[in-house]
Amino acid sequence: MPQSNYGISWPLIGNPHITNFLEKSLFNGQVSGACIFNGPADMGKTTLAVFFAKILLCANFARKISPLPCGVCPSCRRFDLADAANKEKADSEPAVPAHGDFHLIERAKDKKNISIEQIRDFIKTLCLSSFLDSYKIGIIKQAECLSLEAANALLKTLEEPRSKVIIILVTKDLAMLPATIASRSKILNFRPVRSELIYDHLVKVHKASRTAAVNISRLSWGR
């Protein structure tokens, strides 16, 4: 994966305007309390949001040293262990939590919306004290599925931001979010990745044949 000047190997290709913004926010001490990752499905939005959380909770970030994330501190190891466990679990099983200061919610598969109960638990978790006096980070996947009541409950939290509490809403349709929530969030728009970038990545990193790389990069539609 491409590596930045700050020692960050971002887990996706393309969309450098997103990773550049996130890098600057990390190193100038101006991380937005609320962000919206908006764009087509399968663009790596949630992957990037979780990776950003991993950086914020990494011991190296607190020390202002690279690489980020370090991959060896207790926080990084918890993320990696949870990721490995979640890849092995059945779809019907609940996700293994990655970290006490990290919380991710999404719409239940048998439900139409993200409920107000989910958001109330989400907010309650983020309001608890951090384990290591670091950040509290929450990600709402499929944020376009927030019920009206859930959106209103979340809005109250966004109107009264707390220090070192970061909320990232991941959505494929910004228009389905209430304008009041969008207006209180930094909006980062993901775009389909150019096919030549996908081709180069497949050949150089995954050692794909040129024929396979051409076919896959065309079929991917920028995802």
Secondary structure, 3 states (H helix, E strand, C coil): CCECCCCEECCCCCCHHHHHHHHHHHHCCCCCCEEEEECCCCCCHHHHHHHHHHHHHCHHHHHCCCCECCCCCHHHHHHHHHHHHHHHCCCCCCCCCCCCCEEEECCCCCCCCECHHHHHHHHHHHHCCCCCCCCEEEEECCHHHECHHHHHHHHHHHHCCCCCEEEEEEECCHHHCCHHHHHCCEEEECCCCCHHHHHHHHHHCCCCCHHHHHHHHHHCCCC
